[in-house]
Amino acid sequence: MTCVKNVHAFIGPESVNCWASGALFGRTSLPAVPLHCKMPAMPSSTSPPGPPPRGEIDGTISGTFAVDEVLNASRRERPLVSLVLPAFNEASVLRDHVLILLSYLKTLIHRFRFEVIIVNDGSSDQTGAIATQLAEEFDGIRVFEHPRNFGLGQALKTGFAQCRGQYVVVLDIDLSYGPEHIGLLLDRITKTDARLVLASPYMRGGRVVDVPWLRVFFSRVANWFLARASGQNISTMTCMVRAIDGRFLRSLHLRSTGMDVMPEMIHKAKLLHATIEEVPAELNWERQNRLGGRRRSSLRLVRQIVGTTVAGFILRPFTFLLVPGLLLLAFAAYVNTWMVIHFIDAYVELGASPDTADRISAAVAFAYQRYPHTFIVGLLSLMLAMQLMGMALLSLQNKKYFDELFHLGSTLLRERREADLRRESKTEPPHEPAERPAGELPPAT
């Protein structure tokens, strides 16, 4: 299937029709059906694409996922798998790595059918041109382009909006996780019926090869931090290599546009009580290191640290507020203990007085005059501790309300999409199978 679109084409109100002609490596091609691929309008060149209004003719719901006219993989002999490949300035490796992936996918065609979705996230090199050429050569490859770099999260959302598979696999085009991880992820998700399967180099059985130690250190700390913040026993939350149940994915409404889309997906899966699995993975930078100066990772370390901290706060604001509140309360208790001791010493020094109230007031004034910092620090820290703990309780209450609303909204979203699919399947006339394009690779023997 060849489909090349540029987001610029969707800035206006008109939509672009794209004719789908089959799934990669399928024994028979899918019917030729028109896909109304209308992307959200972009308010400016400096903001990511926004969601279209509800009820657009393309079937977009909440601006996140396009209704899939041909998805009914559970009734087919082999399930359709959508392979999403976000790409940004990957011209030096794109063609070779896509060919490696296609060769590997041929080994799985006895179990699955595949479509490959490449999202060019505003690359400044020849990534878009190479991706377009690949889409013209091979059936089953579709390319979508952003006019500028919007970030990994937006690239994934663009790809997810076009996925039609029963399963969706996300892979890094630099192949730092080898093609064999596709099979590992699909094996686990089909055997366990999990909703989300993560590739984890940090769990037992995983490996890290030729990756700079500083990057590994920060990555491990970030993943440990996010796992503790989310309350999940997950070794790697930030890895983009994962397999997702297609029906479950279409019930999610993702909002992040950057790297934080990874923990966001896990957090929302947790809210929906979805089963999350991990498989041991190998993170290998041998290919990148062989490229030398021609390519470097686009990950910004400082930005990633800040993003990880913010994501952790969003995952569990109660902990972020309660723990500092308790620590500050302990500090306030220590300081205020000394404040009481200073008061007692001053009260004793003042000696007997016929008016007890006057003696207490004089002792407080005398102690404050001697140790003003103790009174100021003690009372301010106590006040701040009480405020933090109060905000923690309010955030916990708000989180409960959010969880209920999110679960209800996701259920309604999924039910609406399934009703649309059932209605379309009843009204859609049968189509004759399309011819397989000459560029399609032959099935593996």
N, C-alpha and C positions, 0 to 999 in steps of 0.2 A: 504494500500500500504506500503510495507516495502522497505526501501532503506537506506543503511548505507554506507557511504563513508568517507574516511579519505583523507585530502588534500595531505598527503604524497604520495598517489597513483597517484597524478596528476603532480608530479614534472617532470617526464619523458615525452617524446613526446606521449606516448601511452595514449589512453582514456579508460575509464571504462564504460561498458554498464550496465544500471540499468533498470530492467523490471518493468513498472508501471502496477498495477493490479486493480486500482480502487480508488475512492474518499471516504473518511470517511463518514459513515452513509448514503451513497447514496442508493436509491432504487434498482438501477442496477449498476454494476461495469463498469468502463471505459474499452475500449478495451486494450488488452495487447500490448503495443507498446514499442519499445526500445528507451530509452532516452540516447543519447550520452552525458554523464556528464563529460565534460573535464574542469578541473579547470585551472586557470592561473599558469604558472610555477613560482616558487619562487627563486629569485636569491640567497638568503641566509637565514639563520635561524633568522636573525635579521631584516628582512624587510618584509612588508606585501606582499601578492600575487599581482603581477602585471598583467595587462591586456594582453591577447593573441593578436597576430596580427589579423587585419581585415581578414575576409574571412575564418575563421576556419570552419571545417566541422560541428562543434557543433552549428553553427549559432550565436555565440557570436558577439554582435555588440559593438564596442568601449570598450570591456572588462568589461562591466557592467552587462548586462542582457542576459541570454540565451534564444534563440528563443523557444517558447512553442509549441510543436507539437500538443497538444491536446486541447489548449484553444479555445473554441468557446462558452463560457458560455451564451452569449446573446441568443443563439438558443436553450438552454436547458430549461427544465421546472423549475429548480431551479438553481440559480447562484452558482458557486463554489467560496468558500472563503478560502484563504490561511492564516493560523494562524502562524506567525513567532515568535519563542521563542528563543532569544539568551540566552545562559547560560554560566556562568563562575564560577566554584567552587560552584555549587548548589546541590551537592550530598545529603545534608541533607533534601532538600525539593523537589527535582525534581520529584520523582515518585509520592508522595502524591499529589502534585499540578497538575501534568499532569492528574491524575485520576479525580481530581476535575473539571478540564477543560473539560475532555471528558464527564463527567456526565452533565455538563452545556450545552455542544454543542448538546447533545441529545434533549434538549428542543427546539432547533431551526431547527431541521432537516426537519420540514414541510415547511420551507421557504428557506433553504440553504443546500448545500452540503459543506463538509469541508475537507481540508487536513491540517495536522499539520507538521510544519518544525522546527526541533530543531537544533540549531547551537551551538556546543560545541566549545567555543573560547579558546582552549588550557588549559582546566582545569587541575589542578594538583591533584585533588581528583578523586572520582569514578563517576563523572558526565557523562563521555563518556560511561562507561560500563552500567550505569543505562539507559541512553538514548537509547543505542543499544538494551537493553533488552525490553524496551517499544516498539521500532520499530518492534521487532520480535513478540511481543504479539498482537499488534493492527494494523489492516489495516488502511492505510491513514497517518501513521506517518513516516516521513523520517528524517534521522539524517545526519548531515554534521559536520566534525570535522576539526579544525585548529591544526597544529602541535605545535603552541605556541599561547600565548595571543596576538592578534593583535589589540584589542579594539572593542568597541561596533559598531562603524561605519562599520568596515570590516565584523563583524559578520552579521550585517543587510544586507550588500551588498551580502554576500554569500547566505543568505536566500532569498533575493529578486531575485537573479539570477535563483532560482529554483521554484519560485512561478508560478502557472498556473491559479490562480483564477481571477475572474472578480473583486473581491475585495480582498485587502490584509490588515490584521489586525496585528498590532505589540503589544505584551503584555509582561510585565515583569514577568518572571517565579516565582519571589518571591511572586506574587499575592498581592503586595502592592496596586494595583488596582484590585479589585475583578473581577471574571469572568463575572459578569453582565454587565461590561463595553463593552464587545463584542457586546451584543445585542443593547446597547445604541448607539454605534458607527455605527453599521450596519443600525439601524433605521434611523439615521440622514443622512447617505450617500445615502441611497436608496430614501429617501423622497425628499431631496434637490438636488440630482444629483451633489453634491459637489465633487471636486477632492481630497480634503484632509479634514478629520475631526479629531480634536484634543480633547483629554480628558484633561480637565482643572480643577484642584482643586482650582484655585485662582479666577475663575470667580464667578459671583453671582450664588448661588445655590451649589457651590462646597464646599468640606470640607477637612480638614487636621486633622488626628487623630493619637495621640501618636507618632508624629515625633518630634525629638529634635528641640527646638526653634531656635537654632543657624543655623541649616540646613535650616529651613523654612525661616529664615530671609535672608540668602544669596541666597536662591533659588528665593525668591520674588524679591530681588534687581536685580539678574541676568536676570530674565524674563522681569522686567520693563525696564532694560537697553537695552536688545535686541529688545524689541518691539519698543522703541523709536528710536533705531538705524535703524531698518528696515522700520519704517513708518507704521507698521501694528497695528491695534487695536486688539491685541491678548494677552490674559491674561497669557498663559503658552506656551512658545516656546520650552522649553527644555524637556518636557515630552515625553517619548518614546512611550507611549500608544496612538495609532492613527489608523485610518482606511484610506486607500488610494485606489483610483480607479486604478485597475490593468492596464488598458490601459495607463492611465496617468503616472503611475509609470515606465512603460517600456519606456517612452520617456525621462526620467531623466537620467542624467549621474552624479552620486554622486561620490565625490572624498575623502571626509573626512573619516578617520579611527577611530576617537574617538567620544566623546559625541557631538562634534560640527556638526555631521551629522544631528542632529535634526533641528537647525536653518538653516543649508544649504538647507535642503529639503523645508522648508518654503520659503526661499529666492528665490529658483529656481521656486517654484510654483508661487510666486509673479511675477517673470519675464515673465512667460507664461500666466499671467492674469487668473490664476486658482482660482476657488471659494474655500475659506478656511472657515470652520465652526468649532465651539467649542461646546462641551457638558459639562455640570457640572459633575465633577467626585469627588470621594472620595479617597484620598491618606491615607491609613490606614496601620500603622506599628505594629498593634497588633500581627500579626503572627511573625514578626521579633523579637519583644521584648520577646515573649514567648520562642523563641529559645535561648535567653540569649547569653552566650559567644560562642555558637557554630557557629554563623554567624554574620558577620558585613558587612556593605555596602562597596563595592569596590570603591566608588566614592572618589577621592582625592580632597580635598577642594581647596588647592592652585592651583593644575593643572586645576581645573574647573574654578577658577577665571581668571586665565591667558587665558584659552581657550575661555571663554565668552568675554573677552576684545578683543581678536584677531578676534573672530567671528563678534563682533559689528563693528570693523573697516572694515572688508571685506564687511559687509552688506551695510555700508554707509561711505566710506572713505571721501567723500566731507564734511560731517558734522564734522568728526574727525579732519580735517585739517582747515576748515573754522572757526569753533568756537574758537579754540585756537588762530588762526590768528587775529580774531577780538578782542579778549581779550588782546592780546599782542599789537595790534595797539592802543587800548584805553590806555594801560599803557604807550606806547611810546609817545602818545600825551600828557599825563600828565607830563612825565619827560621832554620832549622837550619844553613844555610850561615854565617850570622853567629854562631851558637852555636859552630861549629867554629873560626871566626876568633878569637873571644874566648878559646877554650881554647888555641889556638896562642900567642896573645899572653901569656897567663898562664904557659904552659909555658916560654917564652923568658925571661920576667921572673924566674922562680924560679931560673934559673941551673943550674949542674951539681949533681948529687946522686948519691951512691953507689948509691942504690936507685931504679931507674927507675920501679917500680910506685908507690912513695911519691910520686915527683915528678908522675906522671900524676894520681894521686888529689888531690894538693895543687893541681894546676893546675885540675882540674875544680871543686874546692871554691872556689878563688879566683875563677874566672870566674863561677860561679853567685852568689857573694857580690856581685860587681860588677854582674852583669846577670841577676837572677833572672827577670825577665819574659821574656827571650829564651828561656830554657830551658823555662819553663812553657808559653808560647804555642807554641813550636816542637814540643814533644813532644805536647801535647794536640791540636794541629791535625793532626799526623801520625797519631795514633791514630784521630781522627774520620774522616780521609780514608780510611784503610784499612777502617773499618767501613762507610762509605757505599759504597765500591766492592765490598765483599763482599756487602752487601745488594743491590746492583745485579745481581750475578751470580746470586744466589738468586732475585730477581724474574724474571730472564730465564728461568731454569729452570722456575719455576712457571708463567710465561706459556706456555711450550711445552706443558706438561702440560695447561693450561686450554684451549689452542687445540685440542688433540687431542680432549679430552673434549667440548668444545662442538660440534665438527664431528660427532662420533659421535652425540651427543644430538639434534642438529638433524636428522640423517639419519633416525634412528629415529622421531622425532616426525613427520616428513613421511610416512614409509612407513606408520606406523600410521594417520594420518589418511586417506591415500589408500585403504588397505585398508577402513577404515570406510565411506568413500564408495562404494566398489565394492560392498560387501556390502549397503548400504542401497539402492543403485540396482537391485540384483537382487531384493530383497524388497519394495520399495515398489510398491503397486498403482497403476495409472494413474488419473489424476484428470481430471474434466471441467474445461475452462477456465472461469474465473470472469468475471463481468461486470465491465466497466471502470467504476469509480465515477464519479459525475457530476462530481466535482471535478478529474478529471484534465485537464490541458491537451491540446488537440488537437494532432496531429502538425503539424510545419511543412510548408508547401507549397513 
